Amino acid sequence: MEIRKVEDYIDKVAEKYDKIPKDVIKKVIDFGLRAYYRINSMGGDVLLKSPYFTAYTGKFFHPDRVYDFGKYRMTKLMIKNRIQYIRKNKTYSGYYYFGMTEDRFAEYKEYFGKTGRRHEKVKFEKLYIYKLFDEVFNVPYLTRFFRVEIPEEGHFKEWKAELITSKFDYIGKKVDKKFISVDYEKGK
């Protein structure tokens, strides 16, 4: 197998597009290869299609793994959200998000009667907190969602065995895969 470099393709592409300068063609090819590498290194899959071929790069067809398509899809949605967050250069909002099932929500319900911040501290046990709301919303079994103020920026997803805080807000619930905010629930 012969190893090729970007320079090997510039002349072939320049023949097909004779009005475009070679330095511009080199920049376009470099950009495409860098984007391909970057998306792949972040865990994304790349699918290239033309009328003559289809090329797929990713982990879905890896021989050592048998993926459940639902789990695979959720993982790829998470990666897509993170890549979009990084590309948009968003600044950290100061909030992390977490969710609960209906059963667990019933246990903590006395703290969520009003919107706004509570003055007493609440101890949440065994939960994941997420930097992006879309990630926690895509977890299929979580139906009630909260945000908690955390001043230091950490990872996209963190495990907390115990989280004691008074700086949290109940922000809404999931109904039929749609988000219903607290304001909408109360008719505001």
Secondary structure, DSSP 8 states (H G I E B T S, - for coil): -----THHHHHHHHHH-TTS-HHHHHHHHHHHHHHHHHHHHTT--EEEE-SS-EEEESSTT-TT----HHHHHHHHHHHHHHHHHHHTT----SEEEEEE-HHHHHHHGGG-SSSS--SS-EEEEEEEEESSHHHHHT-TT--EEEEEE-SS---SEEEEEEEEES-EEEEEEEETTEEEEHHHHTT-
